[in-house]
Amino acid sequence: MRDIELVLVTGAGATTEFGRHGAKVPMMAEWSDSLAEKIGTASPSYAEATGLVKGLAGAGFEERLDQFLGQARAFSLIGGILAPSLGFQPGGLPLAERALAQWHTRTAAHLSIITDLIRESLQENFSAERINLEAASGSYARLLQDLQVGNTDSLVYATTNYDQAGEYAIERLGGIPDWGAPRRACDGGSPPLRVDRILDGLPRYVPVLHLRGRVDWFSGRADGTPQDAGPAVRSLWEQFEQALRRARRVFVLGHSLSDRALVGSLRRNVSPPERLAVGLLARKDDPGHADQSAASTMNVLRDCLPAASMITVRFGPDPIVSAHGVRTWTDRIRNGSDSSKRG
């Protein structure tokens, strides 16, 4: 039996309207350009090391960022094999152990500087201080009401965003979000990140799956928060696919579907595919129809997820949700017309 009522999947479009003081939270392409400029300004060699350039958006940007962070962490761990590696070289090659160690130390220091720049950019753009969390909570409350999901229903929140708006909204609505670092009862320190088996907390907790990492996961602090979020992210993707298989309904909000990994997961694990609905940006003057900017998302749906329902949404401080479309889709799933309640 499917035991998760809803998996709610969000992308950058679900947060962009909730910036403080009238500002918008950057979409992925905007953050990509901003980060590339920040790193390139610090040093052209830093930009070359990361492979980040302006105009690199979507999955390509995230793949390069993930690759660099993994490489930087791996490089910091190779100090112990540098001296033995001298024995691997052909005879007479002019390599000195001291020079090699100094090269490694200097390079590791520069990689740490680049990682700090990435962390600073994340904080500048996606920290709680940059987002109107109260407004986001109200909009999530209205969305979940339209989706007919209450506090007694099992909910999984998955996001490719770095911000904390989702878990804050869940908490404000009476849920207990678990994103891998629950509060400690006896001290104010940050607990180590533990994302394995987050789904086991259902239904008491609401699992929060940060599929690309979280704003504070790149600090490299001694409390266990990883500088390289790769292992945590891999575990979260595995649990995400498990949640998709267990869900009665899957609703995607504010996502362009340019992420091949996400589309692949939806395609493989949402069966029958009628259990999936995707929110498309609604026109301002005609909320019953999709905005022109949603054309590429609609193309992905037609090519890869043709059975998914398309529901027009304008998600922000004053959201416009196609209540009729949400209700029609929800009623169809709950009535079992697509066999969604069979295991």
Phi and psi in degrees as a GROMACS rama.xvg file:
@    title "Ramachandran Plot"
@    xaxis  label "Phi"
@    yaxis  label "Psi"
@TYPE xy
-79.0759  122.742  ARG-2
-111.571  3.85586  ASP-3
-111.494  120.214  ILE-4
-66.8496  -44.0659  GLU-5
-148.855  135.675  LEU-6
-106.247  115.791  VAL-7
-100.189  119.633  LEU-8
-112.096  125.455  VAL-9
-121.982  150.553  THR-10
-121.491  -169.614  GLY-11
-59.8516  -30.7555  ALA-12
-64.7815  -17.7098  GLY-13
-81.4669  -11.7125  ALA-14
-117.01  -21.1711  THR-15
-57.4674  -31.4436  THR-16
-82.9106  -0.188083  GLU-17
-106.287  24.2461  PHE-18
-68.5934  152.698  GLY-19
-78.0407  151.994  ARG-20
56.9586  36.9048  HIS-21
81.4653  -4.98732  GLY-22
-79.4409  156.715  ALA-23
-100.78  146.614  LYS-24
-76.2568  132.355  VAL-25
-59.8073  140.708  PRO-26
-74.6233  169.173  MET-27
-60.3111  -42.157  MET-28
-63.4431  -36.9365  ALA-29
-68.9569  -41.3105  GLU-30
-67.8242  -38.1645  TRP-31
-56.41  -48.1145  SER-32
-65.1067  -41.464  ASP-33
-63.12  -43.2725  SER-34
-68.3952  -41.3925  LEU-35
-60.2658  -40.9469  ALA-36
-66.6967  -41.4331  GLU-37
-62.3457  -45.2181  LYS-38
-70.9043  -41.9078  ILE-39
-65.527  -34.0006  GLY-40
-66.7975  -37.4078  THR-41
-65.1588  -40.3461  ALA-42
-173.727  130.683  SER-43
-58.6486  -32.5883  PRO-44
-68.5048  -29.6235  SER-45
-65.5993  -42.8127  TYR-46
-62.2001  -40.8774  ALA-47
-65.2626  -38.7554  GLU-48
-65.0768  -37.9219  ALA-49
-82.8935  -26.5268  THR-50
77.7579  10.7207  GLY-51
-89.0253  127.073  LEU-52
-136.413  159.568  VAL-53
-64.8004  145.966  LYS-54
88.9465  -0.923517  GLY-55
-95.1888  107.108  LEU-56
-122.286  171.628  ALA-57
64.1969  -142.304  GLY-58
-62.4322  -34.5432  ALA-59
-61.5691  -41.8389  GLY-60
-63.0834  -47.4664  PHE-61
-66.4353  -36.6304  GLU-62
-63.6286  -42.7034  GLU-63
-68.1437  -39.6459  ARG-64
-63.9323  -46.5791  LEU-65
-61.7084  -40.9535  ASP-66
-63.0414  -45.5532  GLN-67
-62.3093  -46.3583  PHE-68
-61.1216  -39.2895  LEU-69
-65.0894  -41.968  GLY-70
-65.6851  -40.6637  GLN-71
-63.0502  -41.8855  ALA-72
-66.9992  -43.2954  ARG-73
-61.8942  -39.7377  ALA-74
-62.4918  -37.1211  PHE-75
-67.407  -15.6992  SER-76
-99.2199  -1.81863  LEU-77
-94.0121  2.95319  ILE-78
-54.8243  -37.2702  GLY-79
-69.013  -17.9095  GLY-80
-105.21  2.10806  ILE-81
-64.6747  -49.9292  LEU-82
-62.0423  -48.573  ALA-83
-59.6402  -28.6492  PRO-84
-66.834  -18.558  SER-85
-62.5773  -28.5177  LEU-86
-73.3546  -11.6496  GLY-87
-81.2429  -14.5963  PHE-88
-83.3843  153.392  GLN-89
-60.5605  149.875  PRO-90
-57.4506  136.578  GLY-91
87.2481  -4.18818  GLY-92
-67.5222  124.939  LEU-93
-76.5666  75.5664  PRO-94
-118.13  129.566  LEU-95
-111.327  138.925  ALA-96
-58.9105  -42.5322  GLU-97
-65.0846  -43.6742  ARG-98
-63.8874  -39.2727  ALA-99
-65.3664  -41.5906  LEU-100
-64.4131  -40.7244  ALA-101
-65.3478  -40.6786  GLN-102
-59.6976  -44.2416  TRP-103
-64.2398  -42.5945  HIS-104
-62.9762  -45.5553  THR-105
-65.0566  -43.7334  ARG-106
-64.8511  -43.0767  THR-107
-60.8294  -36.9194  ALA-108
-65.0903  -40.3312  ALA-109
-69.3798  -38.1044  HIS-110
-63.6551  -34.9392  LEU-111
-65.9835  -37.4647  SER-112
-62.9017  -43.9079  ILE-113
-62.0133  -43.3816  ILE-114
-61.2676  -38.4262  THR-115
-64.085  -37.7757  ASP-116
-63.4316  -39.6966  LEU-117
-63.9628  -44.1763  ILE-118
-61.8067  -43.4948  ARG-119
-61.1214  -41.4388  GLU-120
-65.7612  -39.5811  SER-121
-60.2543  -45.9425  LEU-122
-64.4144  -40.5335  GLN-123
-63.6829  -30.9702  GLU-124
-106.576  -28.0243  ASN-125
-128.824  6.69464  PHE-126
-71.0904  164.669  SER-127
-59.4611  -29.1489  ALA-128
-69.0557  -18.4743  GLU-129
-94.2539  -7.41867  ARG-130
-122.733  137.798  ILE-131
-80.3568  86.4936  ASN-132
-66.7132  -32.8088  LEU-133
-65.6453  -44.1085  GLU-134
-63.4292  -40.0924  ALA-135
-62.4368  -39.8631  ALA-136
-61.6628  -42.9008  SER-137
-62.8073  -39.1338  GLY-138
-70.3572  -38.8458  SER-139
-64.9112  -36.4844  TYR-140
-61.013  -44.2837  ALA-141
-67.7287  -37.7622  ARG-142
-64.072  -46.4029  LEU-143
-66.6977  -31.6646  LEU-144
-64.1325  -44.668  GLN-145
-62.9341  -32.8135  ASP-146
-84.3797  -0.0178855  LEU-147
58.6276  45.8193  GLN-148
-114.583  120.146  VAL-149
-109.541  -179.325  GLY-150
-66.2436  -19.7018  ASN-151
-89.6919  -5.70612  THR-152
-88.6478  144.859  ASP-153
-76.4116  123.594  SER-154
-127.73  138.03  LEU-155
-120.756  129.154  VAL-156
-108.97  118.809  TYR-157
-120.563  140.745  ALA-158
-147.592  146.376  THR-159
-95.1317  6.7386  THR-160
-87.0094  157.579  ASN-161
-92.9992  -14.7753  TYR-162
-79.1082  173.217  ASP-163
-107.11  13.8956  GLN-164
-60.4939  -40.3028  ALA-165
-63.1984  -49.3404  GLY-166
-69.6038  -32.1343  GLU-167
-63.8199  -44.7337  TYR-168
-62.9006  -41.5578  ALA-169
-59.7307  -44.3769  ILE-170
-64.2918  -42.6298  GLU-171
-64.4906  -26.2604  ARG-172
-89.7392  6.91474  LEU-173
97.7365  2.05803  GLY-174
-89.1635  170.26  GLY-175
-117.119  97.153  ILE-176
-74.153  138.47  PRO-177
-125.021  105.288  ASP-178
-107.633  10.4476  TRP-179
115.062  -7.73658  GLY-180
-140.216  71.2481  ALA-181
-64.2549  158.97  PRO-182
-64.7838  149.301  ARG-183
-93.7257  143.031  ARG-184
-78.4101  -30.076  ALA-185
-106.018  -8.31575  CYS-186
-150.133  166.542  ASP-187
-94.1616  5.72583  GLY-188
-72.2048  161.692  GLY-189
-83.0105  127.337  SER-190
-76.0492  159.781  PRO-191
-65.5346  151.296  PRO-192
-76.8565  126.726  LEU-193
-136.224  100.945  ARG-194
-101.58  -7.53964  VAL-195
-64.6227  136.882  ASP-196
61.3715  33.0258  ARG-197
-60.7499  -35.3659  ILE-198
-62.7198  -21.3053  LEU-199
-64.5283  -17.7214  ASP-200
-77.0425  -10.0881  GLY-201
-64.6629  146.652  LEU-202
-93.2275  -0.0580368  PRO-203
-63.2296  -41.2488  ARG-204
-106.571  159.003  TYR-205
-103.636  106.639  VAL-206
-62.3407  133.92  PRO-207
-117.614  114.251  VAL-208
-107.461  103.229  LEU-209
-85.6028  94.7231  HIS-210
-71.4089  -16.5304  LEU-211
-119.603  9.28839  ARG-212
102.744  170.018  GLY-213
-121.358  158.665  ARG-214
-55.6166  -30.9265  VAL-215
-105.679  21.2544  ASP-216
-92.6655  3.71839  TRP-217
-119.458  20.4795  PHE-218
-86.5801  -20.0497  SER-219
65.7575  29.0571  GLY-220
-72.3384  161.412  ARG-221
-75.6476  -3.77263  ALA-222
-83.6123  3.60431  ASP-223
105.129  -8.05964  GLY-224
-66.7649  124.927  THR-225
-76.5516  139.222  PRO-226
-73.4703  -37.3102  GLN-227
-103.371  111.473  ASP-228
-83.4894  5.28143  ALA-229
-52.6208  -54.8659  GLY-230
-59.6455  -40.5706  PRO-231
-63.9454  -43.0524  ALA-232
-64.6591  -40.2537  VAL-233
-61.0361  -42.0413  ARG-234
-63.4737  -39.9125  SER-235
-65.8609  -37.957  LEU-236
-64.2866  -38.7635  TRP-237
-61.8246  -42.6563  GLU-238
-71.7558  -31.9219  GLN-239
-60.7613  -46.0254  PHE-240
-65.7175  -36.9981  GLU-241
-62.4565  -42.8104  GLN-242
-63.9158  -38.7405  ALA-243
-60.4094  -40.2082  LEU-244
-68.7095  -29.6754  ARG-245
-90.1123  -9.65148  ARG-246
-83.4509  142.041  ALA-247
-74.4408  -35.6233  ARG-248
-140.278  148.434  ARG-249
-130.9  122.61  VAL-250
-121.001  125.462  PHE-251
-105.501  127.572  VAL-252
-127.725  130.474  LEU-253
69.474  30.3897  GLY-254
-123.085  135.349  HIS-255
-79.3317  -13.22  SER-256
64.6181  25.0714  LEU-257
-81.3253  -7.58527  SER-258
-82.6661  107.223  ASP-259
-64.553  -36.1368  ARG-260
-63.7938  -41.6255  ALA-261
-65.2803  -48.044  LEU-262
-60.9563  -41.8405  VAL-263
-61.3087  -41.196  GLY-264
-64.0275  -42.9977  SER-265
-63.1655  -42.492  LEU-266
-66.5434  -40.2978  ARG-267
-77.5621  -30.7984  ARG-268
-113.484  -11.7772  ASN-269
-98.5864  100.184  VAL-270
-141.508  128.007  SER-271
-67.4556  150.32  PRO-272
-66.7205  -12.6692  PRO-273
-66.4961  -12.2671  GLU-274
-73.8234  -6.15736  ARG-275
-103.416  134.979  LEU-276
-131.584  144.645  ALA-277
-124.959  127.8  VAL-278
-79.0889  129.853  GLY-279
-109.618  141.119  LEU-280
-58.8523  123.377  LEU-281
-83.1188  151.966  ALA-282
-66.4691  145.823  ARG-283
-64.6544  -42.3713  LYS-284
-90.2283  -8.44305  ASP-285
-150.865  76.3829  ASP-286
-63.6988  -11.0114  PRO-287
-78.3114  -8.26195  GLY-288
-125.129  151.876  HIS-289
-75.6087  145.125  ALA-290
-67.4437  155.019  ASP-291
-58.972  -30.9023  GLN-292
-66.7383  -14.5162  SER-293
-86.3939  3.85304  ALA-294
-59.6488  -42.639  ALA-295
-66.4885  -36.4289  SER-296
-64.3784  -41.9873  THR-297
-63.6485  -35.5199  MET-298
-64.7686  -41.4584  ASN-299
-61.9524  -42.6059  VAL-300
-62.2073  -44.8508  LEU-301
-65.4344  -35.6877  ARG-302
-81.9707  -38.3134  ASP-303
-113.06  -29.4629  CYS-304
-134.938  59.1416  LEU-305
-66.2005  -20.3996  PRO-306
-88.6006  -5.60914  ALA-307
-70.2556  145.209  ALA-308
-80.2299  142.17  SER-309
-107.701  124.154  MET-310
-126.204  123.192  ILE-311
-75.3525  132.991  THR-312
-142.28  140.907  VAL-313
-125.084  97.908  ARG-314
-96.5098  118.047  PHE-315
-170.453  -164.724  GLY-316
-56.101  -30.1842  PRO-317
-123.924  75.649  ASP-318
-70.9921  147.454  PRO-319
-116.116  110.418  ILE-320
-112.885  134.624  VAL-321
-71.4197  85.9149  SER-322
-57.3985  -37.3353  ALA-323
-64.2113  -43.5098  HIS-324
-64.3784  -42.8115  GLY-325
-63.1618  -44.1554  VAL-326
-66.3741  -42.0781  ARG-327
-61.7263  -46.4498  THR-328
-64.1874  -45.9136  TRP-329
-61.3373  -45.2089  THR-330
-62.3346  -39.1695  ASP-331
-63.9785  -41.9063  ARG-332
-68.8425  -46.1427  ILE-333
-69.3517  -26.0001  ARG-334
-79.9625  -7.96068  ASN-335
77.4939  18.6181  GLY-336
-68.0648  -18.1481  SER-337
-111.055  16.7109  ASP-338
64.281  24.3378  SER-339
-68.4567  -19.0873  SER-340
-91.9524  1.75699  LYS-341
-88.8299  145.037  ARG-342
